[in-house]
Amino acid sequence: MSKKPVQRVKHVPQRTCVGCREVLPKRKMVRIVRAADGVQVDPTSKLAGRGAYLHDRRECWERGLRGSLAHALKTTLTSDERARLEDFMNTLPLEAEMAGAGK
């Protein structure tokens, strides 16, 4: 008898959203990194530095910017960094817009 080859299950890294604490695959989240030149959005998820993850939903970003993001990055956000993150947040869809698109 011949044995069937065992199908290996690929490991999918999981990360926790600092806004809502939901655990999702890393690729479905937006990484924010604290690097030597400040806090910034990391679209490639490859920048060096301490990272934190948020959903691509505005509600999670609003909660994260209240303090949990700075706590996760172990830093305090400057007004310039906060403004850059808020600009990025304003490009994200609202939860109501996302629900309306699914109808």
N, C-alpha and C positions, 0 to 999 in steps of 0.2 A: 504494500500500500504506500502511496505517496502522501506526504503531509502537505496541507495547504500552507502557503507562506503566511506568516502572521503580519497583518496590516498594522503598521505603527501609527499611533495617534500623535499628530504633531502638537507640541507644546505651544499653547497660546498664552503669552504673558498677560497677567491681569493687573490692573491699577485701580486705585480708589479715587473718586472725584472728591476734591477737598471742599466742594460746595454742598453736595448732597450726600456724600459718603457711600454712593452706590459703586459697586465693583463691576467693571466692564473690561473687555479686551483693550489693551494698550493702544492699538491702532485706531480705536473709535474715540479717543480722547485727544485733547489739545494739551501739549506740554508747555509749561512756563518754566524758565530756567533762571537761576541766580548765577550769573557768570561774573567774571572780573569787571566787565564793563556795565554791570547793572542787571536789572530784571527785565526779561524780554520774552516774547512768544517764540517758541522753538518749533517751526513748522516741520523740520526734518527729524526731530527727536534725537538728534545726534550731537548737539552742542555740549561741551563740557560744562559741568557745574551741577549744583543741586537743583533737582527738578520737582515739580508738582504737577498734577493733572487735573483738568476740568473738562466737563462735558462741553459740547458745542451748543449749549443752550444759555440764553441770557440770564435766566434765573440762577443758574449755578454760578455764573460769573459774578452776579450781584452779591450773592452770599459769600463767595470766596473773597471778593474785594473788601468786605466788611472786616476781615481779620484772619480768617482761616488760611488764606493763601500766604500771607506774610508769615504766619506761624509755621506753616509747612516748609517754607523756604528759609526759615530761621533768620529773618531780616525784617527791617521796617521799610515800607515802600515810600520812596520820595514822591513828591508831587508830580515830577516829570514822568516817572515810571508808572504811577497810577493813571496819568492822563493817556499814556500810550496804551495801557491795558484797557482803559475805558473806550478808547477809539476802536480797538479791535472788538471789544464786547458789543459796540453799537452796530457792527456789521453782521452780528449773529441774529438769527430769527428768534422771534418771541415764541413761547410755547403755543399760544393761541394760533399763530400763523402756521406752525407746523401741523397742528391738529386740523386746521381748515384745509390744508393741502392734501391730507390723506382721504378726504371725502370723495 
